[in-house]
C-alpha cells in the first residue's frame, strides 16, 4: 500500500470515526441534556477544525522544512529503520509522555495557562469540542510532535499518527457514557477526561493524560469519582469571548496586576 492510499484511508477513517462518535453520543449520552448544535459548535467546526487546522499544518510544515535545511536531521535514519508498527508505538508513547508533562505545566504556569485556556472554554464538551485550542498552543505542541516524526520517521508514520491523534482527541472529549473498567487505568477515555474539563474545584488540575491514562495514576494526578458525573464545564473566572477572532485575541489581554488578584 502506497503513501497516497494511506492518506485516502486516513481521511476516510477520521470522517467515519467522527460519524460513529456522533451516533454513540446520541445513543449513549454522558449528558442527555446536551445539544448537538450547542453554543460555539460552528466556531469549533469551521474555524478551529477546518480553517485553523489547515493553516497551522502549512505553517508547521514550513518550520520543519526550515529546521531540516539548516540541520540535515532527516539524514539520521535510526528510528526509520524500525518496522512501521515500532515507529508508531515509539512516537505514540514518547509524545504522550511529553504532552502529559507540558499539559500539566500549562495548568500551573500563568503564562502557559493563557495559551491553554481556550481549550477549557467549551461549556458543552463533545466530539468536536477538543478541537478548540489557540493557534499558538497548536503551533507549539504540533511542531514539537511532528518535527521528529517527519525528520526521523517514515512518511507513513506521520499520517498514521495524525489519524490516531484526531480520533483519540474526538473520543476523549465525546459526550458518551463509557464504562471501560480496568482499562481506564491504562487507556484514557471520556469518563476521566471529561472531569479534566469540569468546572469544579476538586477536579481542577487533574487528569492531564491524553492517550495513556497510566501517566495520571503513576504521577498522582488522577481524579475519577465513580459515584457521580461532571455537570458543569467551561471557565467561570473569565468572560471568555464567543467568536473565533475574539478568542484568538483574548490571549493577548494584559495580565491582572497583583493588587487586582489579591482583591
C-alpha positions in Angstrom: 0.0 0.0 0.0 1.4 3.4 -1.1 1.5 6.6 0.9 -1.3 8.1 -1.2 -3.5 5.1 -0.4 -2.8 5.5 3.3 -3.7 9.2 3.1 -7.0 8.4 1.4 -7.8 5.7 4.0 -6.8 8.0 6.9 -9.1 10.8 5.7 -11.9 8.2 5.5 -11.1 6.8 8.9 -11.3 10.3 10.5 -14.7 11.0 8.9 -16.1 7.6 9.7 -14.8 7.8 13.3 -16.5 11.2 13.7 -19.8 9.8 12.4 -19.6 6.8 14.8 -18.9 9.0 17.8 -21.8 11.3 16.9 -24.1 8.3 16.7 -22.8 7.0 20.0 -23.3 10.4 21.6 -27.0 10.3 20.6 -27.4 6.6 21.7 -25.4 6.6 24.9 -25.0 10.2 26.1 -23.0 11.1 29.2 -25.2 14.2 29.5 -28.6 13.6 27.9 -29.5 17.3 28.1 -26.5 18.4 25.9 -27.5 19.6 22.5 -25.7 18.7 19.3 -25.7 22.2 17.9 -24.6 23.7 21.2 -23.1 27.1 21.8 -19.9 27.5 19.8 -20.5 24.4 17.6 -19.9 26.3 14.3 -16.8 28.1 15.6 -15.3 24.8 16.7 -16.3 23.0 13.5 -15.4 25.6 10.9 -12.8 27.9 12.4 -10.9 25.5 14.6 -11.3 22.2 12.9 -11.2 23.2 9.2 -9.6 26.7 8.9 -7.1 26.7 11.8 -6.0 23.1 11.3 -5.2 23.7 7.6 -3.4 27.0 8.3 -1.3 25.6 11.2 -0.4 22.5 9.2 1.0 24.7 6.5 2.9 26.9 9.0 4.4 23.9 10.8 5.4 22.2 7.5 7.4 25.3 6.6 9.1 25.3 10.1 10.0 21.7 9.7 11.5 22.3 6.3 13.5 25.3 7.6 14.9 23.2 10.5 15.9 20.4 8.2 17.5 22.7 5.7 19.7 24.1 8.5 20.5 20.9 10.3 20.0 17.9 8.0 18.3 15.9 10.8 16.3 13.9 8.3 19.5 12.1 7.2 19.5 10.4 10.6 17.7 7.1 10.0 17.8 5.5 13.4 14.0 5.5 14.0 13.2 5.0 10.4 15.0 1.6 10.5 12.4 0.2 12.9 9.3 -1.6 11.5 6.3 0.7 10.9 4.4 -0.5 13.9 7.5 0.0 16.1 7.9 3.6 14.8 4.2 4.3 15.5 4.4 2.8 19.0 7.6 4.7 19.8 6.2 8.1 18.8 2.9 7.4 20.5 4.4 6.7 23.8 7.2 9.3 23.7 4.9 12.2 22.6 2.2 11.2 25.0 4.6 11.4 27.9 5.8 14.8 26.7 2.3 16.1 26.3 1.3 14.9 29.8 4.1 17.0 31.4 3.7 20.0 29.2 -0.1 19.9 29.7 0.5 19.7 33.5 2.9 22.6 33.3 0.3 24.6 31.4 -2.1 24.3 34.3 0.5 25.5 36.8 2.1 28.4 34.8 0.0 31.6 34.4 1.8 32.3 31.1 1.2 28.8 29.7 -2.3 28.7 31.0 -3.1 31.8 29.0 -2.4 29.8 25.7 -4.3 26.8 27.0 -7.5 28.4 28.5 -9.3 28.5 25.1 -9.3 24.7 25.2 -11.1 24.8 28.5 -13.7 27.4 27.5 -16.0 24.9 25.9 -19.2 24.7 28.1 -20.5 21.6 26.4 -17.7 19.1 25.9 -18.3 16.8 22.9 -16.6 15.1 19.9 -15.7 18.5 18.3 -15.0 20.5 21.4 -11.5 19.1 21.8 -10.5 20.9 18.6 -10.8 24.3 20.3 -7.2 25.2 21.1 -5.5 28.5 20.5 -3.3 28.7 17.4 -0.2 29.4 19.5 -0.8 26.2 21.5 -1.3 24.2 18.3 1.9 25.7 16.9 4.0 24.7 20.0 2.6 21.2 20.5 2.3 20.1 16.9 5.7 21.4 16.0 7.3 19.5 18.9 5.3 16.5 17.8 5.7 16.5 14.1 9.3 17.7 13.9 10.8 14.4 15.0 8.0 12.5 13.2 8.7 14.0 9.8 12.5 14.2 10.2 13.2 10.8 11.9 10.3 8.6 11.0 8.8 7.2 7.8 6.3 9.3 5.9 3.6 6.7 6.6 4.1 7.2 10.4 3.2 10.9 10.1 -0.1 10.0 8.5 -1.0 7.1 10.9 0.0 9.1 14.0 -2.2 12.1 12.7 -5.2 9.8 12.3 -4.7 8.3 15.8 -4.4 11.8 17.3 -7.6 13.0 15.6 -9.7 10.0 16.5 -8.4 9.9 20.1 -8.9 13.6 20.6 -12.6 13.3 19.4 -13.1 10.2 21.6 -11.8 11.5 24.9 -13.9 14.7 24.6 -17.1 12.9 23.4 -20.4 13.0 25.2 -20.5 9.2 25.5 -21.2 7.4 28.8 -18.3 5.0 28.6 -17.6 2.3 31.2 -14.2 0.9 30.4 -13.4 -0.7 33.7 -9.8 -1.6 34.4 -8.8 -0.2 31.0 -9.2 3.3 32.4 -6.1 2.7 34.4 -4.2 2.3 31.1 -6.1 3.8 28.2 -7.6 7.3 28.5 -11.3 7.9 27.7 -14.1 10.4 28.2 -15.0 9.0 31.6 -11.9 10.5 33.1 -11.0 13.3 30.6 -14.4 15.0 30.9 -13.5 15.5 34.6 -10.4 17.4 33.4 -12.8 19.9 31.8 -15.2 20.1 34.7 -15.6 23.5 36.3 -15.4 22.0 39.8 -12.8 22.8 42.4 -12.0 19.2 43.3 -11.3 18.4 39.6 -9.0 21.3 38.9 -5.5 20.4 37.7 -6.2 16.7 37.3 -6.3 14.1 34.5 -3.7 15.6 32.2 -3.2 12.4 30.2 -4.3 12.2 26.5 -4.0 8.7 25.3 -2.5 6.7 28.2 -4.2 7.3 31.5 -1.4 5.5 33.2 0.6 8.7 33.5 -2.0 10.2 35.8 -2.1 7.2 38.0 1.7 6.9 38.2 2.3 10.6 38.7 -0.5 11.2 41.2 -2.8 13.5 39.1 -5.7 11.1 38.6 -9.2 12.1 39.6 -12.0 9.6 39.0 -15.1 9.7 41.2 -17.2 6.7 40.2 -20.4 7.6 42.0 -21.3 10.8 40.0 -20.8 12.6 36.8 -19.3 16.0 35.9 -22.1 18.5 35.4 -20.5 21.9 34.6 -17.8 22.8 32.2 -16.0 25.9 30.9 -14.3 28.9 32.6 -16.1 30.6 35.5 -13.2 33.0 36.3 -13.2 34.9 32.9 -15.8 36.1 30.4 -14.5 34.2 27.5 -15.4 35.6 24.1 -17.8 33.6 21.8 -16.3 34.2 18.4 -13.1 32.8 16.9 -11.1 36.0 16.3 -12.1 37.5 19.6 -11.0 34.2 21.3 -7.7 34.4 19.4 -7.0 38.0 20.6 -8.2 37.2 24.1 -4.8 35.5 24.8 -3.0 38.9 24.4 -5.0 40.8 27.0 -3.0 42.3 29.9 -2.3 40.2 32.9 -4.1 41.4 36.0 -2.0 43.4 38.5 -1.0 41.7 41.7 -3.2 44.0 43.7 -6.2 43.1 41.5 -5.6 39.4 42.0 -5.5 39.9 45.8 -8.6 41.9 45.7 
